[in-house]
């Protein structure tokens, strides 16, 4: 008698456990739950990607500044300036037409198909 009661109780417990497990899994597979899970995972992935990108950008910026410093030292740009030497000249990127040194040069067309 005790053996039958034991196995009956064990079967009932296994049935309750299996039913609970299946019901939980079915609730997880509802469309609303799947959408919420996908949204949460996408947000987490976005945060991880943003953190990595920010870290990468900071590393690139630090290494860029270090390399510029190395190049400046190698080229002598960062060296102290001798006070006896004149200041280095700076040329304008765009010509100043108001400057008296500016001479307008005639433009020639080299197009052979143009009427003369």
PEQUI-V327758 format. One record per backbone hydrogen bond with DSSP energy under -0.5 kcal/mol. NH is the residue of the N-H (numbers start at 1). CO is the residue of the C=O. Records with the same first field share a line. If there is no record, write none. Layout:
NH->CO  CO
This chain:
5->1
6->2
7->3
8->4
9->5
10->6
11->7
12->8
13->9
14->10
15->11
16->12
17->13
18->14
19->15
20->16
21->17
22->18
23->19
24->20
25->21
26->22
27->23
28->24
29->25
30->27
34->30
35->31
36->32
37->33
38->34
39->35
40->36
41->37
42->38
43->39
44->40
45->41
46->42
47->43
48->44
49->45
50->46
51->47
52->48
53->49
54->50
55->51
56->52
57->53
58->54
59->55
60->56
61->57
62->58
63->59
64->60
65->61
66->62
67->63
68->64
69->65
70->66
71->67
72->68
73->69
74->70
75->71
76->72
77->72
78->72
79->76
85->82
97->95
99->96
102->99
105->103
110->108
112->110
114->111
